[in-house]
Amino acid sequence: MKFGKVSDPGSVDFSLPPTHEQTVEILEKQEPSKFMNVRVGCAKWNRTDLKNFYPRGTKDELTYYTSQFNSIELNASFYRMFPSEQFEKWYEKAEDDFQFFPKVPRLISHIKRLNDSERLVDDFVSNLLPLKEKLGMVFLQMPENFLPKNIDRLEPFFKHWPKEIPLAAEFRHTDWYNDAQVANELNDILMKYNISNIITDSAGRRDLLHMRLTNDTAFIRYNGANHPSDYTRLDDWLKVVEDWYKLGLKNLYFFVHQNLEEASPLLSAYLIEKLNERFEMNIKIPNTLN
């Protein structure tokens, strides 16, 4: 994960910004109850990236991965339009309580840049349907050079997106959040269509920590730096999640990336163990001692 990579992570102020007032307003409107859905996972399951995670003799990487984690950020779907048969195979290999969080194909987000994408969206969503109850939240990641001047493309895209398929969105150009007027306009569109506003925590892009939820779901993409601070940063997130939970947070989707992905299971296991302790849950903790 090269996005937001810095040469000296130790020099970065990793303090999380205060919670946005809108987050408080939205969560306080929720009925008091426990979490509905908590998912923690990596971004990839292949043996090359997750070096030393798989026991010797593992025959199928996905099958083993789903025996250890309850979810994955499915970045594979970003690189090509997979047919429905492929999603059906993944469904069959995954454990019963597992969920996939597919990324919208780059053909839609980066090449078409949302223009004239209705048919592609229809095909993509149709192909996802074999995942059935194992389909989590789909996420749209726009390229860093997708600017606020193109904001008029968002509403038609979100309007066409089927309401039955939950969607989150990540915007990477700094002006989406540094310009208050733009941030508010973006926020209004996301709220209108119930699109979750992804929070990205990366060493070199602290500007993306907007801490502004648009619904009762926190979708967090955590980019570790392969540095000891990765763990203290997770401790800080645990405090924030606890605050949001007390306010009314219902869904937490937390996906761990690393510049060197082999450390992702270690970080994920640490986070899951702490979540289990703090919220009296029983999320499976991956075995990282292979």
Secondary structure as UniProt FT lines:
FT   TURN            3..4
FT   HELIX           9..11
FT   HELIX           21..28
FT   STRAND          37..42
FT   TURN            47..49
FT   TURN            51..53
FT   TURN            56..57
FT   HELIX           61..68
FT   STRAND          71..74
FT   HELIX           76..79
FT   HELIX           84..93
FT   TURN            96..97
FT   STRAND          99..103
FT   HELIX           107..111
FT   TURN            113..116
FT   HELIX           118..128
FT   HELIX           129..134
FT   STRAND          138..141
FT   TURN            144..145
FT   HELIX           148..153
FT   HELIX           154..160
FT   TURN            163..164
FT   STRAND          167..170
FT   HELIX           175..178
FT   HELIX           180..192
FT   TURN            193..194
FT   STRAND          196..197
FT   STRAND          199..202
FT   TURN            203..204
FT   HELIX           206..208
FT   STRAND          217..223
FT   HELIX           229..247
FT   STRAND          251..257
FT   HELIX           261..263
FT   HELIX           264..279
//
